[in-house]
Amino acid sequence: MEQLSLEQELERNGYPGRGIVIGKSADGTKAVVAYFIMGRSGNSRNRIFVTEGEGIRTEAFDPSKLEDPSLIIYAPVRVLGDWTIVTNGDQTDTVYEGMKAGQTFEQCLRCREFEPDAPNYTPRISGVLSVADGNFGYEMSILKSNNGNPAACNRFCFSYKDPLAGEGHFIHTYMHDGSPLPSFEGEPKPVKLQGDIDEFTGKVWESLNGENKVSLFVRYIDITTGKYETRVVNKNC
């Protein structure tokens, strides 16, 4: 499959919802992970990313305006040893605790389904990457309703071993804006990864719809040493 331009994918879609990108930097030395959130309602837009340990957590920008926190306040990124876990909901904790107990990424998610936010039934998207002893690989997952029917949950898991330099995969919750919002379809999109962490962060943030974007997290992990750099961008700041 042809590599796509991540910037063009974002620019052409006013509302991809929440998105995960994982891959390897163009110079082949860094594992790359990015997570962004968008919002249409005031409650969804009233958020920021804040650092929590080696990961991040969503937090209300203005606590006085926070309505229902159940699906918008969670830890999108947590670190477990050599593993970095990133998801669009509280399944981050499910994966963290499951892997800590010896389960695989896929096994951890068997007890979870799409979000109970009818009529959208937002998919739960998740990713995990391992950087250890100079080796790097990652997995991605999506749990979604059966073509909008909540009577069944369709589960998909994708594994990427020894990714190529400059290549990543992009998965997001919605195909585009709509009512109800149509769930992502197909496998994660192969995308080109270019630039250092600041260039990459800037391009992604600038490509997201200006009205709907809320927050962006980017981390570059040195594949040899495991040391990392992180960037967090919040529209509300």
C-alpha positions as CSV (number, residue, x, y, z in Angstrom):
1,M,0.0,0.0,0.0
2,E,1.3,3.4,-0.9
3,Q,2.5,5.7,1.9
4,L,0.2,8.6,2.4
5,S,1.0,12.1,3.5
6,L,-0.1,12.4,7.2
7,E,-0.5,16.2,6.7
8,Q,-2.8,15.8,3.7
9,E,-4.9,13.1,5.5
10,L,-5.5,15.6,8.4
11,E,-6.1,18.6,6.2
12,R,-8.7,16.8,4.1
13,N,-10.7,15.6,7.2
14,G,-12.3,18.3,9.3
15,Y,-13.1,15.8,12.0
16,P,-11.1,12.5,12.3
17,G,-11.9,12.7,16.1
18,R,-9.1,11.1,18.1
19,G,-6.0,9.7,16.3
20,I,-2.9,7.6,17.0
21,V,0.2,7.6,14.9
22,I,3.1,5.1,15.5
23,G,6.2,4.5,13.4
24,K,9.9,5.1,12.9
25,S,11.6,8.4,12.2
26,A,13.0,9.1,8.7
27,D,16.6,8.7,10.0
28,G,15.8,5.3,11.5
29,T,16.9,6.2,15.0
30,K,13.7,7.0,16.8
31,A,10.4,5.4,17.6
32,V,7.6,7.9,17.0
33,V,4.2,8.0,18.7
34,A,1.6,10.7,18.5
35,Y,-1.9,11.1,19.9
36,F,-4.4,13.9,19.3
37,I,-7.9,14.8,20.4
38,M,-10.5,16.9,18.8
39,G,-13.9,18.1,19.9
40,R,-17.2,19.5,18.6
41,S,-19.0,20.1,21.9
42,G,-18.0,22.6,24.6
43,N,-17.4,19.7,27.0
44,S,-15.0,17.9,24.6
45,R,-13.2,21.1,23.8
46,N,-12.7,22.1,27.5
47,R,-9.6,19.9,27.8
48,I,-5.9,19.9,28.0
49,F,-3.1,17.3,28.2
50,V,-1.0,17.4,31.4
51,T,2.0,15.3,32.3
52,E,1.4,12.4,34.7
53,G,4.5,10.3,35.5
54,E,6.0,9.2,32.2
55,G,2.7,9.6,30.4
56,I,-0.1,12.2,30.2
57,R,-3.7,12.7,31.4
58,T,-6.6,14.7,30.1
59,E,-7.8,17.5,32.4
60,A,-10.6,20.1,32.3
61,F,-9.2,23.4,31.2
62,D,-12.0,25.2,33.1
63,P,-13.2,22.8,35.9
64,S,-16.3,25.0,36.4
65,K,-17.5,24.1,32.9
66,L,-16.9,20.3,33.1
67,E,-20.1,18.4,32.4
68,D,-19.8,14.6,32.0
69,P,-16.2,13.5,32.6
70,S,-16.8,9.7,32.0
71,L,-15.5,9.5,28.4
72,I,-13.3,12.6,28.2
73,I,-11.1,12.4,31.3
74,Y,-8.5,9.6,31.2
75,A,-4.8,8.8,30.8
76,P,-4.1,8.5,27.1
77,V,-0.4,7.5,27.6
78,R,1.2,5.3,30.2
79,V,4.6,3.6,30.3
80,L,5.2,0.0,31.5
81,G,8.9,-0.8,31.4
82,D,9.9,-0.9,27.7
83,W,6.3,-0.5,26.6
84,T,4.5,2.7,25.8
85,I,0.7,2.4,25.8
86,V,-1.5,5.0,24.0
87,T,-5.3,4.8,23.7
88,N,-8.3,7.1,23.3
89,G,-9.9,6.1,26.6
90,D,-9.6,4.4,30.0
91,Q,-8.6,1.2,28.2
92,T,-5.1,2.6,28.7
93,D,-5.4,1.3,32.3
94,T,-6.9,-2.0,31.1
95,V,-3.9,-2.6,28.9
96,Y,-1.4,-1.4,31.5
97,E,-2.8,-3.7,34.2
98,G,-3.2,-6.7,31.9
99,M,0.3,-6.5,30.4
100,K,1.6,-6.1,33.9
101,A,-0.1,-9.4,34.8
102,G,1.4,-11.1,31.7
103,Q,-1.3,-10.8,29.1
104,T,-0.7,-9.8,25.5
105,F,-1.9,-6.5,24.1
106,E,-4.7,-8.3,22.3
107,Q,-5.8,-10.3,25.3
108,C,-6.0,-7.2,27.4
109,L,-8.6,-5.7,25.1
110,R,-10.9,-8.7,24.9
111,C,-12.9,-7.4,27.9
112,R,-13.5,-4.0,26.3
113,E,-15.8,-2.7,23.6
114,F,-16.6,0.6,21.8
115,E,-17.7,3.5,23.9
116,P,-21.4,3.6,25.0
117,D,-22.1,7.0,23.5
118,A,-25.1,6.3,21.2
119,P,-25.6,7.0,18.4
120,N,-21.9,7.3,17.6
121,Y,-20.6,4.3,19.4
122,T,-17.1,5.8,19.2
123,P,-14.5,3.1,18.5
124,R,-11.8,2.5,21.1
125,I,-8.4,2.8,19.3
126,S,-5.2,1.6,21.1
127,G,-1.6,1.2,20.4
128,V,1.5,-0.2,22.2
129,L,5.1,0.1,21.2
130,S,8.2,-1.7,22.5
131,V,11.7,-0.2,22.5
132,A,14.3,-2.6,24.0
133,D,17.9,-3.6,23.2
134,G,17.9,-1.7,19.9
135,N,14.7,-3.4,18.7
136,F,11.4,-1.7,18.0
137,G,7.9,-2.9,17.1
138,Y,4.3,-2.0,17.7
139,E,0.7,-3.1,17.6
140,M,-2.5,-1.2,17.0
141,S,-6.1,-2.1,17.7
142,I,-9.7,-0.9,17.1
143,L,-12.8,-2.1,18.8
144,K,-15.9,-0.9,16.9
145,S,-19.6,-1.5,16.6
146,N,-20.8,-3.7,13.7
147,N,-21.5,-0.9,11.1
148,G,-23.2,1.2,13.8
149,N,-25.1,-1.7,15.3
150,P,-24.2,-1.9,19.0
151,A,-25.4,-5.5,19.2
152,A,-22.0,-6.7,18.1
153,C,-18.4,-5.6,18.7
154,N,-15.9,-6.1,15.9
155,R,-12.3,-6.4,17.1
156,F,-9.2,-5.8,15.0
157,C,-5.5,-6.0,16.0
158,F,-2.5,-5.2,13.7
159,S,1.1,-6.0,14.4
160,Y,4.1,-4.3,12.9
161,K,7.5,-5.9,13.5
162,D,10.8,-4.2,12.4
163,P,9.1,-1.1,10.9
164,L,10.9,0.8,8.1
165,A,12.6,4.1,8.5
166,G,10.2,7.0,7.7
167,E,7.1,4.8,7.8
168,G,4.2,4.9,10.3
169,H,0.6,3.9,10.7
170,F,-2.3,6.2,11.5
171,I,-5.6,5.2,12.9
172,H,-8.5,7.5,14.0
173,T,-12.0,7.2,15.4
174,Y,-14.1,8.6,12.7
175,M,-14.0,8.5,8.9
176,H,-15.2,12.2,8.8
177,D,-17.7,14.5,10.4
178,G,-21.4,13.5,10.4
179,S,-24.4,12.7,12.5
180,P,-24.0,10.0,13.7
181,L,-20.3,10.0,13.3
182,P,-19.1,7.2,11.0
183,S,-16.5,4.9,12.5
184,F,-13.1,4.4,11.0
185,E,-12.9,1.7,8.4
186,G,-10.1,-0.6,7.2
187,E,-6.6,-1.1,8.5
188,P,-4.4,1.7,9.9
189,K,-3.2,4.0,7.1
190,P,0.5,3.8,6.1
191,V,1.9,7.4,6.4
192,K,5.3,9.1,5.9
193,L,7.1,10.3,8.9
194,Q,9.4,13.2,8.3
195,G,11.5,15.6,10.4
196,D,12.7,15.9,13.9
197,I,10.2,16.1,16.8
198,D,9.6,19.8,16.6
199,E,9.1,19.7,12.8
200,F,6.8,16.7,13.1
201,T,4.8,18.2,16.0
202,G,4.4,21.5,14.1
203,K,3.2,19.9,10.9
204,V,0.6,17.7,12.7
205,W,-0.7,20.5,14.8
206,E,-1.0,22.9,11.8
207,S,-2.7,20.3,9.7
208,L,-5.5,19.6,12.3
209,N,-8.8,21.5,11.8
210,G,-8.3,24.8,13.6
211,E,-11.9,24.9,15.1
212,N,-12.0,21.3,16.3
213,K,-8.4,20.5,17.4
214,V,-7.9,20.4,21.2
215,S,-4.6,18.8,22.2
216,L,-1.6,16.9,20.7
217,F,1.0,14.6,22.3
218,V,4.2,13.6,20.5
219,R,7.1,11.5,21.7
220,Y,10.4,10.4,20.0
221,I,12.1,7.5,21.7
222,D,15.8,6.7,20.9
223,I,15.8,3.1,19.8
224,T,19.3,2.5,21.0
225,T,19.2,4.2,24.4
226,G,15.4,4.3,25.2
227,K,15.7,8.0,26.1
228,Y,12.9,10.1,24.9
229,E,11.7,13.6,24.1
230,T,8.1,14.7,24.4
231,R,6.1,17.6,23.1
232,V,2.6,18.6,24.3
233,V,0.5,21.2,22.5
234,N,-2.8,22.5,23.9
235,K,-5.2,24.8,22.2
236,N,-6.3,26.0,25.6
237,C,-3.3,27.3,27.3
